[in-house]
């Protein structure tokens, strides 16, 4: 399996685990992206070079959105 294929597979796995996010891997950018599937502020997304950092960015985005709803 190539590096890109492994990253796409990791993104697909995370996508299955995260029902409120659409997760994908950009081959050209070599970055993971997560797009919210809820009514989030326009332009909100998370991106990172690896899955662990992406998850952290997703949680931060969720926390910021929750805090803004109070």
N, C-alpha and C positions, 0 to 999 in steps of 0.2 A: 504494500500500500504506500502510495506517495504521501509526502508531507501534506499536500493540499487535500487529498482524499481523507486523510486522518483528521484534519481540521474540520472538513465538512461533516464527517461522521460525528465528531465531538459536538458540533453545533446542532446537528439533528437530534442527538441524544439529549442535550440540554433543552432543546425546543420541546421535547416530549415531557420533560420534567417541570417546565415552567408554563402553566396554562394561561397566564396573563401577559406573556411575552412571545413575540415571534423572534427566534434566534437564527442567525445565519452567519456564514463565513464568507468574507470577500476575498477571493483569490488574488485579485490585483493589488488590493490594499494590505493583504495579509493581516486582517483584523477581524475580530468577532463583533457582531452587531446584534443588538436586541431592540426591537420596536415594541412599544406597549400596545396591548390589545384592549385597553380600557380607555375611558374618556380622559386622557392625559392632556396636559398643556401642549399646544401646538409646537412641534419641533423637538419634543422630548425623545431621546433615544440614548442608549448606552453603547459604548464601544471600548474595546480593549484588545491587547495583543494576545491574551490567553484567557481560557475559560474561567479560571479562578478570579482574575481581575474583573472580568465581565460580570460575574455574579456579584461581586462587591459593588460595582457601579450600578447594577440593577437594584440592589437593596438600598443604596443611597438615594436613587431616584424615587423609589417607593416611599422612603422616609420623608423626603422633601415634599412629595405630593400629599402625603397624609398630614404633615404639619401645616401645609397651605390650606387644607380643607377645614381646619379647626377655627 
